[in-house]
């Protein structure tokens, strides 16, 4: 009996309880490992989603490549003219000769004292008649009846004539200038009251109190021998898609050439981000075998969180196919500078692209548009658009739901385990108490038996 009592010692009881706790913890550990795996998947999808999002953003650059400048325009004499060209301009050379600038009409008055000196008492008005027949009238009160006051009143209406006052050693002059260039911008002036002296007949070299210093004139020049005239020095209609800005007299040569570098840069950015997206998927779905040297293992096998995940691997394959399988208008992806290696790496050669574009801009544009549509559909399907949930969002939603369910299961098992351990502790406590009582009884009986044996011997 003493052996039975000693088997209920506290150390052994604690060991027994620990053994039970370990056994009860085993299924919880399994569930926790599963949660760790699900969280790794969510993190992996996050990395892929970020790369896909960057790719989708860069697609905006090739959505409509017709809006990207693909023409250059250079002038041999920028002091005579400069030029810009839109995508509709033909590549060609244009010789500009006999260039004269469009000019405004300018007239100046006789010397009339200082700019702040009174022109008389009372008031007056000026009426400007433009060549188109439009009239503008400016009234000046007695308090403002100075050259400075007249100029300020004219400029205040911001009409077809601008005014300034120039001081000279002999006095001040009122200078009037047309607001726009071109022969149609010639004007005449008539005055009333104290400003009756300011009359000028349109087209006259000198009239009334004014002298014409510059005649209103159109710009004039020849383009490849063809005469051109325009009211302004910015010519937008002479050559389709080309804007000529005249800056001086003389001659120059303007060359319009193909410059698809801007388009190539946008396409190259898409290629770079496409590679990054595919690389992100490959990283999360990769399997790396264990390596060894001289029979000794140097690294263990490793697998990505999404190894074997069809959604991920299928997305990578479709992204590659959007390039490798792209064909439109007689153009192929390889023909415009794309290539796909056996390892699934996309490369892009901008020089090849530029050459192909220069030869067939319409065909290359159609192919780039097809690539855009394909990649846009894939990225939208993966990360969602317009409030919809993409395939990546669906995957992470499922993982999160699984984690929630597993945590609930762990909580339930933990509650059950705690109850079992508590019951076990109570049972061991009762047993230990009984063991203690038995030990006391055993000691008492031992004394009693010893006394009995001594009496019989006497």
C-alpha positions as CSV (number, residue, x, y, z in Angstrom):
1,X,0.0,0.0,0.0
2,X,2.9,2.3,0.7
3,X,4.0,1.9,-3.0
4,X,0.5,2.9,-4.2
5,X,0.5,6.0,-2.0
6,X,3.9,7.1,-3.1
7,X,2.9,6.9,-6.8
8,X,0.6,9.9,-6.2
9,X,3.5,12.3,-5.6
10,X,3.0,16.0,-6.8
11,X,5.9,15.8,-9.3
12,X,4.4,12.9,-11.0
13,X,1.0,14.4,-11.0
14,X,2.3,17.5,-12.7
15,X,4.1,15.4,-15.3
16,X,0.8,13.5,-16.0
17,X,-1.1,16.8,-16.4
18,X,1.6,18.2,-18.7
19,X,1.4,15.1,-20.9
20,X,-2.4,15.5,-21.2
21,X,-2.0,19.2,-22.0
22,X,0.5,18.4,-24.8
23,X,-1.9,15.8,-26.2
24,X,-4.8,18.3,-26.1
25,X,-2.7,21.1,-27.6
26,X,-1.8,19.0,-30.7
27,X,-4.9,19.7,-32.8
28,X,-4.7,23.5,-31.8
29,X,-1.1,23.6,-33.1
30,X,-2.2,22.0,-36.4
31,X,-4.9,24.6,-36.8
32,X,-2.5,27.5,-35.9
33,X,-0.1,26.2,-38.5
34,X,-2.9,26.3,-41.0
35,X,-3.7,29.9,-40.1
36,X,0.0,30.8,-40.5
37,X,-0.2,29.3,-44.0
38,X,-3.4,31.2,-44.8
39,X,-1.8,34.5,-43.6
40,X,1.3,33.8,-45.8
41,X,-1.1,33.3,-48.8
42,X,-2.8,36.6,-48.0
43,X,0.6,38.4,-47.8
44,X,1.6,36.8,-51.1
45,X,-1.6,37.9,-52.8
46,X,-0.9,41.4,-51.4
47,X,2.5,41.5,-53.1
48,X,1.0,40.2,-56.4
49,X,-1.9,42.7,-56.2
50,X,0.5,45.6,-55.7
51,X,2.5,44.6,-58.8
52,X,-0.6,44.1,-60.9
53,X,-1.9,47.5,-59.7
54,X,1.3,49.2,-60.8
55,X,1.0,47.5,-64.2
56,X,-2.6,48.6,-64.5
57,X,-1.6,52.2,-63.8
58,X,1.1,52.2,-66.4
59,X,-1.4,51.0,-69.0
60,X,-2.9,54.5,-69.0
61,X,0.2,55.6,-71.0
62,X,-0.7,53.4,-74.0
63,X,-4.5,53.6,-73.8
64,X,-4.5,56.0,-76.8
65,X,-1.1,56.4,-78.3
66,X,-2.5,58.8,-80.9
67,X,-2.4,61.4,-78.2
68,X,1.4,60.9,-77.6
69,X,3.6,63.2,-79.7
70,X,5.3,61.2,-82.5
71,X,6.5,64.0,-84.7
72,X,9.4,66.5,-84.4
73,X,9.6,69.8,-86.2
74,X,13.0,71.6,-86.5
75,X,13.9,75.0,-88.1
76,X,17.3,75.8,-89.4
77,X,16.8,79.4,-88.5
78,X,14.8,79.8,-85.3
79,X,15.3,83.6,-85.5
80,X,13.1,83.5,-88.6
81,X,10.6,80.8,-87.6
82,X,10.0,77.9,-85.2
83,X,7.7,75.0,-85.7
84,X,5.8,72.3,-83.8
85,X,3.9,69.3,-85.3
86,X,1.1,67.0,-84.3
87,X,0.7,63.4,-85.0
88,X,-1.3,64.2,-88.2
89,X,1.6,66.0,-89.8
90,X,3.3,64.3,-92.7
91,X,7.1,63.8,-92.5
92,X,8.5,66.3,-95.0
93,X,10.7,69.3,-95.6
94,X,9.3,72.8,-96.1
95,X,11.4,75.8,-97.4
96,X,10.1,79.1,-96.1
97,X,11.4,82.1,-98.1
98,X,10.7,85.9,-98.2
99,X,9.3,85.8,-94.6
100,X,7.9,89.2,-93.4
101,X,6.1,89.4,-90.1
102,X,2.5,90.4,-89.5
103,X,2.3,93.8,-87.9
104,X,-0.1,96.0,-85.9
105,X,-0.9,99.5,-86.9
106,X,0.9,102.1,-84.8
107,X,0.4,105.9,-84.9
108,X,1.8,108.6,-82.7
109,X,0.7,112.2,-81.9
110,X,2.4,115.5,-82.1
111,X,4.3,116.6,-79.0
112,X,1.8,117.9,-76.4
113,X,3.6,118.9,-73.3
114,X,4.1,116.5,-70.4
115,X,2.0,113.4,-69.9
116,X,0.3,114.8,-66.8
117,X,-0.4,118.3,-68.2
118,X,-4.0,119.3,-68.7
119,X,-5.1,119.3,-72.3
120,X,-7.7,121.9,-71.6
121,X,-10.9,122.4,-69.6
122,X,-14.0,120.3,-70.1
123,X,-14.2,116.8,-71.4
124,X,-13.9,114.9,-74.7
125,X,-14.2,111.5,-76.4
126,X,-12.4,109.4,-78.9
127,X,-14.0,107.0,-81.3
128,X,-12.0,104.2,-82.9
129,X,-13.3,102.7,-86.1
130,X,-11.8,99.3,-87.0
131,X,-11.5,98.1,-90.6
132,X,-14.2,95.6,-89.9
133,X,-16.6,98.5,-89.2
134,X,-16.7,98.0,-85.5
135,X,-16.5,101.1,-83.4
136,X,-15.3,101.8,-79.8
137,X,-15.8,105.0,-78.0
138,X,-13.8,106.3,-75.0
139,X,-15.0,109.2,-72.9
140,X,-12.6,111.2,-70.8
141,X,-13.9,113.6,-68.0
142,X,-12.3,117.0,-67.2
143,X,-10.5,115.6,-64.1
144,X,-8.6,113.0,-66.3
145,X,-8.0,115.2,-69.3
146,X,-4.3,114.5,-69.7
147,X,-2.3,112.3,-72.0
148,X,-1.9,109.8,-69.2
149,X,-5.6,110.0,-68.4
150,X,-6.5,109.4,-72.1
151,X,-4.2,106.5,-72.4
152,X,-5.6,104.9,-69.2
153,X,-9.2,105.4,-70.4
154,X,-8.4,103.7,-73.7
155,X,-6.6,100.7,-72.1
156,X,-9.5,100.3,-69.6
157,X,-11.9,99.1,-72.3
158,X,-9.3,96.6,-73.6
159,X,-10.6,96.9,-77.1
160,X,-9.1,97.0,-80.5
161,X,-6.6,99.7,-79.7
162,X,-4.0,100.1,-76.9
163,X,-2.4,103.3,-75.8
164,X,0.8,104.5,-74.2
165,X,2.5,107.8,-73.5
166,X,6.2,108.3,-74.5
167,X,8.1,111.3,-73.1
168,X,10.7,112.9,-75.3
169,X,13.0,115.9,-74.8
170,X,10.5,118.1,-76.5
171,X,7.4,116.8,-74.7
172,X,5.1,113.8,-74.6
173,X,3.4,111.9,-77.4
174,X,0.3,109.7,-77.3
175,X,1.0,106.4,-79.1
176,X,-1.9,104.2,-80.3
177,X,-1.3,100.6,-81.4
178,X,-3.7,98.0,-82.7
179,X,-4.4,95.1,-80.3
180,X,-3.9,92.5,-83.1
181,X,-1.7,92.0,-86.2
182,X,-3.0,91.9,-89.7
183,X,-4.2,94.3,-92.4
184,X,-7.8,93.9,-91.2
185,X,-6.8,95.5,-87.9
186,X,-6.2,99.0,-89.3
187,X,-8.2,101.7,-87.5
188,X,-9.1,105.4,-87.7
189,X,-9.7,107.9,-84.9
190,X,-12.1,110.8,-84.5
191,X,-12.3,113.0,-81.4
192,X,-14.8,115.4,-79.9
193,X,-14.7,118.2,-77.3
194,X,-11.2,118.7,-75.9
195,X,-10.0,115.6,-77.8
196,X,-11.2,116.8,-81.2
197,X,-7.5,117.4,-82.2
198,X,-6.9,113.6,-82.1
199,X,-8.2,112.6,-85.6
200,X,-6.6,110.1,-87.9
201,X,-7.8,108.7,-91.2
202,X,-7.2,104.9,-91.6
203,X,-4.5,104.1,-94.1
204,X,-2.9,107.6,-94.2
205,X,0.8,107.9,-93.5
206,X,-0.1,111.1,-91.6
207,X,-3.5,112.5,-90.7
208,X,-4.7,115.1,-88.2
209,X,-2.3,115.2,-85.3
210,X,-1.1,111.6,-85.9
211,X,1.8,110.1,-87.9
212,X,1.7,106.4,-88.8
213,X,4.9,104.7,-87.7
214,X,3.8,101.2,-88.7
215,X,1.2,100.0,-91.1
216,X,-1.1,97.1,-90.2
217,X,0.0,94.1,-92.3
218,X,-0.4,90.4,-92.8
219,X,2.5,88.0,-92.5
220,X,3.7,87.0,-95.9
221,X,6.1,84.2,-97.1
222,X,6.5,81.3,-99.5
223,X,6.3,77.6,-98.6
224,X,8.2,75.6,-101.2
225,X,7.4,78.4,-103.6
226,X,3.7,78.7,-102.8
227,X,2.7,82.2,-101.4
228,X,1.1,82.3,-98.0
229,X,-0.5,85.2,-96.2
230,X,-1.9,85.3,-92.6
231,X,-3.1,87.9,-90.2
232,X,-1.0,86.6,-87.4
233,X,2.6,85.4,-86.9
234,X,1.3,82.0,-85.7
235,X,0.4,80.0,-88.8
236,X,-1.8,76.9,-88.2
237,X,-3.5,76.3,-91.5
238,X,-0.7,76.5,-94.1
239,X,0.6,72.9,-93.5
240,X,-1.7,70.3,-92.0
241,X,-0.6,69.3,-88.5
242,X,2.2,71.9,-88.4
243,X,2.2,75.2,-86.5
244,X,4.7,77.8,-87.7
245,X,5.6,80.7,-85.5
246,X,7.3,83.5,-87.4
247,X,9.9,85.4,-85.4
248,X,11.7,87.5,-88.0
249,X,12.3,88.2,-91.6
250,X,14.3,86.0,-93.9
251,X,14.3,82.3,-94.9
252,X,14.5,79.0,-93.1
253,X,13.9,75.3,-93.7
254,X,11.5,73.4,-91.4
255,X,11.8,69.6,-91.3
256,X,9.0,67.4,-89.9
257,X,10.3,64.0,-88.9
258,X,9.0,60.8,-87.1
259,X,9.8,60.7,-83.4
260,X,8.1,57.7,-81.7
261,X,10.4,57.9,-78.7
262,X,7.7,59.1,-76.4
263,X,5.4,56.2,-77.4
264,X,8.3,53.7,-77.1
265,X,9.0,55.0,-73.6
266,X,5.4,54.4,-72.5
267,X,5.3,50.9,-74.0
268,X,8.7,50.2,-72.4
269,X,7.3,51.2,-69.0
270,X,4.4,48.7,-69.5
271,X,6.9,46.0,-70.4
272,X,8.9,46.7,-67.2
273,X,5.9,46.6,-65.0
274,X,4.6,43.5,-66.7
275,X,7.8,41.7,-65.9
276,X,7.6,42.8,-62.3
277,X,4.0,41.4,-62.0
278,X,5.0,38.1,-63.5
279,X,8.1,37.9,-61.3
280,X,5.9,38.6,-58.2
281,X,3.7,35.7,-59.2
282,X,6.6,33.4,-59.9
283,X,8.2,34.2,-56.5
284,X,5.0,33.3,-54.6
285,X,4.4,30.1,-56.6
286,X,8.0,28.8,-56.8
287,X,9.5,25.6,-55.5
288,X,13.2,25.5,-54.7
289,X,14.7,22.1,-54.3
290,X,17.1,21.3,-51.5
291,X,20.7,21.9,-52.4
292,X,23.8,20.0,-51.3
293,X,27.6,20.1,-51.6
294,X,29.8,17.0,-51.3
295,X,26.8,15.0,-50.0
296,X,26.1,17.6,-47.3
297,X,22.7,19.4,-47.4
298,X,23.3,23.2,-47.5
299,X,19.7,24.3,-47.8
300,X,16.4,22.7,-47.4
301,X,13.6,22.7,-50.0
302,X,11.4,25.8,-50.0
303,X,8.0,26.5,-51.6
304,X,6.1,29.7,-52.1
305,X,2.9,30.2,-50.2
306,X,0.9,29.9,-53.5
307,X,2.7,26.8,-54.9
308,X,0.1,24.9,-56.9
309,X,-2.4,27.7,-56.8
310,X,-4.2,27.7,-60.2
311,X,-5.4,31.2,-60.0
312,X,-1.9,32.6,-59.6
313,X,-0.2,30.4,-62.2
314,X,-3.0,31.0,-64.8
315,X,-2.7,34.7,-64.3
316,X,1.0,34.6,-65.0
317,X,0.5,32.5,-68.2
318,X,-2.2,34.9,-69.5
319,X,-0.1,37.9,-68.9
320,X,2.7,36.4,-70.9
321,X,0.3,35.3,-73.6
322,X,-1.0,38.9,-74.0
323,X,2.5,39.7,-75.4
324,X,3.6,36.4,-77.1
325,X,0.3,35.9,-78.8
326,X,-0.3,39.5,-79.8
327,X,-0.9,40.0,-83.6
328,X,-2.8,42.8,-85.4
329,X,-2.7,44.5,-88.8
330,X,0.1,42.4,-90.0
331,X,2.3,43.2,-86.9
332,X,3.5,40.9,-84.2
333,X,4.8,41.6,-80.8
334,X,8.2,40.4,-81.8
335,X,8.2,42.7,-84.8
336,X,7.7,45.8,-82.7
337,X,10.4,45.0,-80.2
338,X,8.9,42.5,-77.7
339,X,10.4,39.1,-76.9
340,X,9.6,36.4,-74.3
341,X,12.4,34.2,-73.1
342,X,12.1,30.5,-72.2
343,X,12.2,31.6,-68.5
344,X,9.1,33.8,-69.1
345,X,10.9,37.2,-69.0
346,X,9.6,39.9,-71.3
347,X,12.1,42.3,-73.0
348,X,11.4,45.3,-75.1
349,X,13.7,47.0,-77.7
350,X,12.8,50.6,-78.2
351,X,14.9,50.9,-81.3
352,X,13.0,48.1,-83.0
353,X,9.8,49.6,-81.9
354,X,10.7,53.1,-83.3
355,X,11.8,51.5,-86.7
356,X,8.5,49.5,-87.0
357,X,6.4,52.6,-86.0
358,X,8.2,54.8,-88.6
359,X,7.4,52.2,-91.3
360,X,3.8,51.4,-90.3
361,X,2.4,53.7,-87.6
362,X,-1.2,52.5,-88.2
363,X,-0.4,48.9,-87.8
364,X,1.8,49.4,-84.7
365,X,-0.9,51.5,-83.2
366,X,-3.4,48.8,-83.7
367,X,-1.1,46.2,-82.1
368,X,-0.4,48.3,-79.1
369,X,-4.1,48.9,-78.7
370,X,-4.7,45.2,-78.7
371,X,-2.0,44.7,-76.1
372,X,-3.5,47.4,-74.0
373,X,-7.0,45.9,-74.1
374,X,-5.7,42.4,-73.3
375,X,-3.6,43.6,-70.3
376,X,-6.3,46.0,-69.1
377,X,-8.9,43.1,-69.0
378,X,-6.5,40.8,-67.2
379,X,-5.5,43.4,-64.5
380,X,-9.1,44.5,-64.0
381,X,-10.1,40.8,-63.6
382,X,-7.3,40.2,-61.1
383,X,-7.7,43.3,-58.8
384,X,-11.2,44.4,-59.7
385,X,-12.5,47.7,-61.2
386,X,-15.5,49.9,-60.8
387,X,-16.3,48.5,-57.3
388,X,-16.1,44.8,-58.4
389,X,-13.9,42.3,-56.6
390,X,-11.3,40.7,-58.7
391,X,-9.9,37.1,-58.5
392,X,-7.2,38.2,-56.0
393,X,-9.8,39.7,-53.7
394,X,-11.9,36.6,-53.9
395,X,-8.8,34.5,-52.9
396,X,-8.0,36.6,-49.9
397,X,-11.6,36.8,-48.9
398,X,-11.7,33.0,-48.8
399,X,-8.4,32.9,-46.8
400,X,-9.8,35.4,-44.3
401,X,-13.0,33.4,-43.9
402,X,-11.0,30.3,-43.3
403,X,-8.8,32.1,-40.6
404,X,-12.0,33.3,-38.9
405,X,-13.4,29.8,-38.9
406,X,-10.1,28.3,-37.6
407,X,-9.8,30.8,-34.8
408,X,-13.4,30.0,-33.7
409,X,-12.5,26.3,-33.7
410,X,-9.3,27.0,-31.7
411,X,-11.3,29.0,-29.2
412,X,-13.9,26.2,-28.8
413,X,-11.2,23.5,-28.4
414,X,-9.3,25.7,-25.9
415,X,-12.4,26.0,-23.8
416,X,-13.0,22.3,-23.9
417,X,-9.3,21.6,-23.1
418,X,-9.3,24.0,-20.1
419,X,-12.4,22.2,-18.7
420,X,-10.7,18.8,-19.1
421,X,-7.5,20.0,-17.5
422,X,-9.5,21.5,-14.6
423,X,-11.4,18.3,-14.1
424,X,-8.2,16.3,-14.2
425,X,-6.5,18.7,-11.6
426,X,-9.5,18.3,-9.3
427,X,-9.4,14.5,-9.6
428,X,-5.7,14.4,-8.9
429,X,-6.2,16.8,-5.9
430,X,-8.8,14.4,-4.5
431,X,-6.5,11.4,-5.1
432,X,-3.6,13.2,-3.5
433,X,-5.7,14.1,-0.5
434,X,-6.8,10.4,-0.2
435,X,-3.2,9.4,-0.5
436,X,-2.2,11.7,2.4
437,X,-5.0,10.3,4.5
438,X,-4.0,6.7,3.7
439,X,-0.4,7.5,4.7
440,X,-1.6,8.8,8.1
441,X,-3.7,5.7,8.6
442,X,-0.9,3.4,7.6
443,X,1.4,5.1,10.1
444,X,-1.2,4.7,12.9
445,X,-1.8,1.1,12.1
446,X,2.0,0.5,12.1
447,X,2.2,1.9,15.7
448,X,-0.8,-0.1,16.8
449,X,0.7,-3.3,15.3
450,X,4.0,-2.7,16.9
451,X,2.4,-2.2,20.4
452,X,0.4,-5.4,20.0
453,X,3.5,-7.5,19.1
454,X,5.4,-6.2,22.2
455,X,2.5,-7.2,24.6
456,X,2.4,-10.7,23.3
457,X,6.1,-11.2,23.8
458,X,5.9,-10.2,27.5
